[in-house]
């Protein structure tokens, strides 16, 4: 480290440096320069070299790195480098798992699937998960540059009712294998598919999925 600093200081005394201007401003705040080919030194984002072409790699958090070449003609002149932002990635799934979920991001349908993977620039987005047996679930997500955000969206079953009757009345009703009463019967039910069975002594058992 001491030897490198002495080398840069010596170069500064003999040659004009090449300032590196990094854009955008967000990239400039964390940018780093590294000489990957050629004899040169870097100090305060100024590249100092004596002769020949110099290859420098510019990196910044959340941005794609970029390799630049500083030629003899460039020496002493400001060299502008524009870095490209690395997008964020969202991976979302539901609890409980559901096969057909309509996913929308900022009002735009993204997928109809059990989960969704979405790549977008850093920022805040409004995510919706819509399934026919559940209330629409809404979440706000904040994507960061170059990072993956994995979330689980909790789904709440829609509120429904089962209204059952039979002739004659007094038949036993089972929902999903559990006896819940006798006809006529009206009871609340969670959204989703249910197995209904109605039975009465002396009559055939009726069963159906609703």
C-alpha positions, 0 to 999 in steps of 0.5 A: 500500500505504501509502495503504491502510494509512493508510485502514484505520488511520483507519477503525479509529479511528472504527468497530467492525470486523466480524471474519470467522471462517473455517472449517474450520481448514484453510481459515483457515490460508491464507484471504484477504479482499478487498473487491469492493464498498463502501468498507471496509478489511481488517486481520487478517481484520476488515472496517472500514467506515463505512456501507452494505453491503460485499461481500467475497470470501473465498478459501483454497488448495484451497477454493471462494471465497465472496462474503459481504455485510456489512450495517449490522446485521452491523457489529461482529458476528462473521461466520462463513464456511464454505468448501467444499473443492475435491475432488482428481482422479485420472486413471489409465491403464495401461502397456501400454495395455489396453482392458478394465481393472477399476478399483477404489478402496478396494474399490469398482469405479469403471470398466471401461475403458482409463483411469479419472477419479475425483473425490474429497475430498483424502486417501489411496486404494488403487487397483487395476487388474485385467486378465485377462492381467496380475497385479493392480496396486496403487497408493496415491494421495494426492489434494490439494485442487483438484489433478489427479493423473495416473499410469501403472500398470505392468502385469505379464503373468501367468505361464503355460505352453504345452503342445503335442503333435502326432501325429506328433511332431517338428512345428515350433512357432511362437509369434507368428511365431517358431519356439520348438521342436518337439513335444512342447513345454512352455514358459513364456508371458506372459499375453495372446493368442498366435498358435500355428502348428504345421507339419510337412513333408507335413502341413497347417499348423495355426494358432490363437489362444490 
